[in-house]
Each structure stands twice: as C-alpha cells, then as structure tokens.
Amino acid sequence: MSVGFAKTLWLALLVIVTGVLSGLLLALARCLGFRPLNFIIKQTVDVIRALPPLVLMIVLYFGLPYMGMRLSGFTVAWLSLSLVLMAFAEEIFWASIRAIHKGQFEAARSTGLTFAQTMKHVVLPQAMRISIPPLTGRLIAVTKNTALASAIAVPELLGTAITVQSNAANTTPLMMAAIGYLIMIYPLVFASKLLEHRNQWAK
C-alpha cells in the first residue's frame, strides 16, 4: 500500500507541474496573436479535451509500440494525464487573461513596459487570481484520475488496494486507499480556499 501511495503521489505531482506549466505556456503563446499558431493550439486543445483520459492512455500505451516507441506504463500515465491537464489549464488561463480589461494592457505598454513585462507585472498576477477556483477543480480531478493508471499496469494506490483486498478478503485496503486520496487531495482544497480568501481581502 505504501508503494502504491508513493507512486500515485509522485505521478500526481509530476502531472500537476508539467500540465499546469505547459498550459500556461500555451495560453501565453496565444497572447502573441499569431493566428496560425493560435489555430493549431486551439484545435489541439479541443481534441485532447474531447478524449477521455483512459482512452488516451490506452491509445498511447498500446499504439506507440506499433510506431517503434515503447514507453513504460508510468510514463504513459504521466504523459496522458499531463496532456489532459494541459488542455484544460490552457483554456482556464486563456479565459482568465482575456477577463483582464484590454485598457490595462494598453496603459502598461504606454508607460514603456515590454510585452513580457506587461504580462508578468500587470496581466498575469490578476489572471492567476481569477484562475484559482477552476484550476483547483481540474487539479483535484486529475489527481483522482491517477487511479486510471492501473489499466496500463501501473501499481498506483487504488489498483494496489484492490489487489490486496482480493487477497485479504476484507475492505480495509480500500478504506486505506480512500484515506490516501483524502491526504493527497485535501491540501489542494485547503490551499485553494486560503488563496481565494486572501484574494478577497486583497481587493
């Protein structure tokens, strides 16, 4: 059980870091206003969002070997869930950036700030506050989706608990798995509430 918890926690952390950062980079790339690039990003994000994470995992895990690429189950789970989180995070960040009044961007540029400085010091701090609630929801969802990794032979928490439960013939391992997920997910909920509370007082 401890191995399954550690593997699930490590997978969740990797997915959150890579998914959020790549989603933010895509949203910033769309801010450049290069239409062909924006079209590619939008279409890619829409396709990934339309695919169930389990389907994406299975396609990558069993399809890539036919193309001469064989990845471990853990790597496929990390890649699949990161892509899903990236797609949703990009939409969240993009919507949050667009929620900032265009006049603030223009005023910042008129003072001599570069595009990068304007995004860093004016737009992104406000957009990040707006994105906290929906982004937290996606982080919680992707942490729960780590349980899908058992379908491609990754010894994550739920899969390990089910195996132990079938051998021991009692529900204690499943209860322990539930507690393990609570330990991983509750800090996200608490941090989200704390940040929302701070942002309300900061207004």
N, C-alpha and C positions, 0 to 999 in steps of 0.2 A: 504493500500500500504506500509506503514512504517513497519508493522508487517512482510509482505512478504519480504521486503528488508532485515530486520534484520535476519529473518530466513535463507534466501538464503546466506547472508554474513557469518553467523555462520557455516552453512553447508559447504560452500566453504573452510573456514579456517580450519575446522576440517579435511576435506578430504585432503587438501594440506599437513598439518602437518603429519597426520598418513600415507598417501600414500607415501610421499617422504621419511620419516624415515624408513618405512618398506621396501621400495625398496632399499634403501641404505644398510640396514642390510642384505638383501638377496644377494646383489652384493658382500658385504664383505664376506659373508659365502661361496660364490663360489670361492673366492680367496684362501680359505683353501685347495682347491684341493682334497676334499673328493668326489670321483666320484659318489657314490650312492646318496649323498645329492645334488650334482650338477644336477644329472639326475632328481630328484624329483622337484627341483626348476625350472629347465628349462621347464619340462612338465607342471607344474602348471601355470607358467607364459604364456606359449604358449596358453593354454586353455583359460585363462582369457582374453588374448589379442584378441582371436578369437570371443569372445562373445560380442555382442552389449550391452552397459550399460543398456539399457531399458529392454532387455531380462533378464539380471542378476537380476535387481530389481524385476521384476515380478515373476521370479522363486523363489527368496528368500522370497518375501512378501506373496505369495500365497502357496508356497511349504513348508516352515518351519512349519506352523501350523499343517500339517499332521504328522510332526515328533515330535509334542508336544512342539514346540518352537514358541511362538508368539511375534514378535517384532513390535515396532511402525514403522510407515512409515518413520519417520525421521531417525531412527536407521538403517533401511534397506537401505535408500538412502545413508547414510554416509558409511555403510559397503560396498555397491556395488561400489560406486564411488572410495572409498579408495582402493579396490581390483584392480580396473581397473588402477588407477594411480600407484599403487604399481608395477603392472606388467610392465608398460611402463617405470617407473622410474628405475626399476631393470635393464632393458635392456640398458637404457641410461648410467647409472652408470657403468655397466659392460663393455660396449664398451669404455667408457672414461678411465677406469682403464687399459684396455688392450692396449689402444693407447699409454700409457707411456712405453718407452723403457725398456725392461727387465733388461738391464745393470744398470739402475738407482736403481732398487730394489736390485740387487746383490751387487752393490757398497755400498749401505746403510747398508745392512746386514754385509758386510765385516768390517765395522767400529765398529761393536758391537751393533748396534741397533737391538731391538727385532722386530718380525713381526709386532706387534701392533704399535711400534714407527715408523717403516719404512712407514707403511700405513698412519699414522697420519701426519708425518712431511715431507714426500717426495712424496708419490704417490697421496694421496687424494687432497692436495692443487692444484696439476696440473690437476687431473681428474675433479675436481669441475669446473675449468675454462672452460674445454672442454665441460662439460655437460650443461652449462648455456643456450645456444640457444635452443637445442632440448627440454630441460626440461621446459623452459618457455613456449614453444608451447603446451606442454602437460598440464601445469597448466592453461593456458587460455582455452584449450578445456574442461578440467574437470569443470572449473567454469561455462562455458556455459551449460554443461551437467546437472547442478543442476536443470535446467528447466524440466528435465525428471521426477523429483520427484513428480510433480503434478499428474502423472499417478498412484501413490500409495497414494493419498490423503494427500500429504504434502503441506501446504499452502505457497509455495515459491512465488517468485516475479512474474514470468510470469503467473502462474495459478491464482494468486490473481488479476493481471491486467486484464486477460481475463474475470474473473467473474465480476469485476467492470465495464468493458467495455460493457458487455452484458446488465447490469442493467442500465447503464447511456446512452447507445446508442451513444457513441462517441469514438473517437480513442485516446483521451488524456491519459487514463490509460496505453495504450500500449506504447505511446511515453515516458511516465514517467518510464515505465519498461526498455525501451531501454537506457534511461539516467542512470538508476540504474545499469544496467550491464556495461555501459561505466565507471561509477565511480569505480566499482569493478575491472574491467579488465585493464583499462589504467595504473594504478600504476604498474602492473606486467610488462607491455610492457616497461614502462619508466625505471623501475629498471633493466630490462634485458639489455636495451641499455646502461645504465650507467655502469653496471658491464662489459659489453663487451668492452666499451671504456676504462675503467680503465685497463683491462687485456691487451689490445693492447699496451697501454703506458708502462705497466709493463714488456713487453718482451724485 
